[in-house]
């Protein structure tokens, strides 16, 4: 998503891969009540996004386990005015326990 005023993702099942969702110069992103799974290189990357709301989502087997050059996590973010993160379920298995 590039240059959008608002992006709304609601009640979706999002199954990933080695790719991630990309939000560039977006005014507002709202992701709510979604089942998000198996994004092995983060779920999303946000650049110059003003407002992010994540609400009621379930994250399973998502994240990035990095080396010295890459920091891990479910999201990669920079330059926000506000972030709201509520009522989420996050399950990231420890190696060998999935």
C-alpha positions as CSV (number, residue, x, y, z in Angstrom):
1,X,0.0,0.0,0.0
2,X,1.6,3.2,-1.1
3,X,0.3,6.8,-0.5
4,X,-3.2,5.7,0.7
5,X,-5.1,8.0,3.1
6,X,-6.5,5.0,5.0
7,X,-6.2,1.2,4.8
8,X,-8.7,-1.0,6.7
9,X,-8.2,-4.8,7.1
10,X,-11.0,-6.4,9.1
11,X,-12.1,-10.0,9.8
12,X,-9.6,-11.6,7.5
13,X,-7.4,-14.8,7.6
14,X,-4.0,-13.8,6.4
15,X,-1.5,-16.6,5.8
16,X,2.0,-15.6,4.9
17,X,5.3,-16.7,3.6
18,X,8.7,-15.1,3.4
19,X,7.0,-11.8,2.2
20,X,5.3,-9.2,4.3
21,X,2.7,-6.5,3.8
22,X,4.2,-3.1,3.1
23,X,2.7,0.2,4.0
24,X,4.5,3.3,2.7
25,X,3.3,6.9,3.4
26,X,-0.1,5.8,4.6
27,X,-2.2,8.2,6.8
28,X,-4.0,5.5,8.9
29,X,-3.8,1.7,9.0
30,X,-6.4,-0.2,11.0
31,X,-6.1,-4.0,11.2
32,X,-8.7,-5.6,13.5
33,X,-10.2,-9.0,14.3
34,X,-7.9,-10.9,11.9
35,X,-6.2,-14.3,12.2
36,X,-2.6,-13.8,11.0
37,X,-0.3,-16.8,10.7
38,X,3.0,-18.1,9.2
39,X,4.7,-14.8,8.1
40,X,8.3,-15.9,8.6
41,X,9.8,-12.5,7.7
42,X,7.5,-10.2,9.8
43,X,3.8,-9.6,9.2
44,X,4.2,-6.0,8.1
45,X,6.6,-3.2,7.5
46,X,5.5,0.4,8.0
47,X,7.3,3.5,6.7
48,X,6.1,7.0,7.2
49,X,2.7,5.8,8.4
50,X,1.0,8.3,10.7
51,X,-1.5,6.2,12.8
52,X,-1.5,2.4,13.3
53,X,-4.3,0.5,15.2
54,X,-4.0,-3.2,15.7
55,X,-7.1,-4.6,17.6
56,X,-8.3,-8.0,18.4
57,X,-5.9,-9.8,16.1
58,X,-4.3,-13.3,16.6
59,X,-0.7,-13.7,15.5
60,X,0.6,-17.3,15.2
61,X,4.0,-18.4,14.0
62,X,4.8,-14.9,12.8
63,X,8.1,-13.0,13.2
64,X,11.6,-12.6,12.1
65,X,14.5,-14.2,13.9
66,X,17.4,-12.1,12.8
67,X,21.2,-12.1,12.6
68,X,23.4,-9.3,13.6
69,X,22.2,-7.2,10.6
70,X,18.4,-8.0,11.0
71,X,16.4,-7.3,14.1
72,X,13.6,-9.7,14.9
73,X,9.9,-9.1,15.5
74,X,6.4,-9.3,14.1
75,X,6.4,-5.7,12.8
76,X,9.0,-3.3,11.4
77,X,8.0,0.4,12.0
78,X,9.5,3.8,11.7
79,X,8.1,7.4,12.1
80,X,4.7,7.1,13.7
81,X,2.5,9.7,15.3
82,X,0.5,7.1,17.2
83,X,0.3,3.3,17.6
84,X,-2.6,1.5,19.4
85,X,-2.2,-2.2,20.1
86,X,-5.1,-3.9,22.0
87,X,-6.4,-7.3,22.8
88,X,-4.0,-9.4,20.7
89,X,-3.0,-13.0,21.0
90,X,0.6,-13.7,20.0
91,X,2.1,-17.2,19.8
92,X,5.6,-17.6,18.6
93,X,7.0,-21.1,19.3
94,X,10.4,-21.6,20.6
95,X,12.6,-23.7,18.2
96,X,11.8,-27.4,18.5
97,X,8.5,-26.9,20.4
98,X,6.0,-26.1,17.7
